[in-house]
């Protein structure tokens, strides 16, 4: 009996270690009773947990953000953000924190959680003792503030954000990472600008889609440096970075395009790197995996692709989700 028990304990320990080592892909149901949906790298559902709030967001990107063991999900209908902590291979609900306006996008950086709402952007300090503060240490109104806010990202000393009503803007951060001062438009926005949407940041660079103009732009130091057309693919709405490769998910083309990015250059490398089951609504990359969410209304799909050293995408799995799911993030193994 003693030997059997020891084997059982060993098996349980091995299972727990394997679970904690998993790379996970997460999204949210975005329903009236919103839920965090957790998948493995083959798009198999491994956990469903309530966000303790209401979904309902649309026309946005970055509705989920992760940092180490932390995870944040927007509860648009409840005007708050749900916080989770990863423990091994699963997440545990922590609490919700209120937002200044209905939240659409979240990002971690500078020991802060940043929340982009429909009319404002705000910063919440993160301490080792008490986690994410429920009270913001900085709030700024958006330039347009008409409810068309799309995504927020972090660059050194600033946040960059988009409003689909033709605004690409930045707001400064204090040395401690708190929002300070007003949001201001960046320079040299293209004259044909039509619906700035998704973005991804690295260092001082922010790659920002201008979806309805079929363009991707590079913003650096409050200035649009480069604009590249999407060629045959329509509405590049959301983007993810993998080293020298930038992937855009294109709606309504229902495709993923691959670009080579270097210096101030954005060069389309493959117009169609992969096809999707519906109109994409978000994309994310980490640890050689791309996760893409597509569809709307009654059915969504979560597709997970492996990325090789040449930027080629190989489908690993697809999950079908009831409803208009929102937000996607790839969480590296812990």
Residue, then its C-alpha position, 0 to 999 in steps of 0.5 A: x500500500x505504501x508503494x502504491x501511495x508513493x506512486x500515486x503522489x509521484x503521478x499527481x506531482x508529475x501531472x501538476x508539473x506538466x500543467x504548470x509547464x503548459x503554454x496557455x491561450x486565453x480569451x473571454x466569452x464576452x457574454x452577459x455573464x462573462x467568463x475567462x476561457x483557458x485553452x492549451x496550445x492545441x486549442x483544447x479547453x482546460x478551464x472556464x472561470x467567471x470574471x464576476x462581471x458582464x462582457x459586451x465589448x466589440x470593435x476593440x483589441x487587447x481585451x485581455x492582458x497578461x504579465x507573469x502570473x497576472x491576467x486582466x480581462x475587460x468587463x465592458x458591461x460592468x465598467x470594471x476589469x477582472x483580475x486573475x492569478x495563475x497557479x500552476x496550470x490554472x487561473x484563480x479569480x482575484x477581484x475586480x477593479x473599477x474603470x473610469x469608463x467602460x473598458x475596451x483594452x488593457x496592458x501591463x507595464x512599468x509596474x502598472x496596469x493600464x486601462x483604455x476605456x471608451x472615453x478615458x485611459x488610466x493607470x493603476x499601480x501594482x505593488x508586491x504587497x497588495x497587487x493592482x490598486x483599485x484606485x488609479x494614480x492617473x487618468x486622462x480623457x481621450x482626444x475624441x472620446x466618442x466611444x470608438x477607442x480600440x487598443x492601448x500599448x506601452x512604449x518608453x515613457x508613454x502610452x499609445x492608443x487608438x480611436x477608430x474615429x481617426x485618432x492615433x494618440x499618446x499620453x505621457x507617463x511619470x518616471x513611476x509609470x503613472x498617466x500624466x497630462x493630456x492625450x495628444x495626437x501624433x504627427x503625420x497621420x496619413x491624409x487618407x486615415x480611416x479607422x486606426x485600430x489594432x497595435x503592437x509595441x516593441x521598444x520605441x516602435x508601435x505598429x498601428x493598423x489603419x484598417x479601413x485604409x488597408x494600411x499598417x503604420x509605424x509610429x515612433x516618438x509621436x510621429x508616423x514614420x512609415x505607412x505600408x499598404x496591405x495589398x490584396x488583403x482587406x482591413x488589416x485590423x490587428x497585429x502581433x510581433x515575432x522577431x522580424x515578423x509582423x502578423x496582421x489578421x485581416x477582416x473581411x479577407x479572413x486571412x493572416x498576412x506576414x510582414x518583415x519589419x526592420x528599422x523604419x521598414x514594413x515590407x509585406x512578405x506573404x499576403x496570405x500566410x494562413x486562412x481563418x474560419x471567419x472575420x478575425x477580431x484579435x491576434x496575439x503571439x508568444x513562445x512560437x505560437x500565434x493565437x487568433x480569434x475570429x467570428x462574431x455573433x453566435x459563433x467564434x473560433x480560436x485558432x492556434x498556429x505554430x510559428x517556425x524560424x521562417x515565419x511560417x504558420x502551421x495550424x495546431x488546433x481550432x476551438x469553436x466558442x459559443x457567442x462573440x468571444x473577445x480578446x486573446x493572449x498567449x501565456x508562456x509556460x510558468 
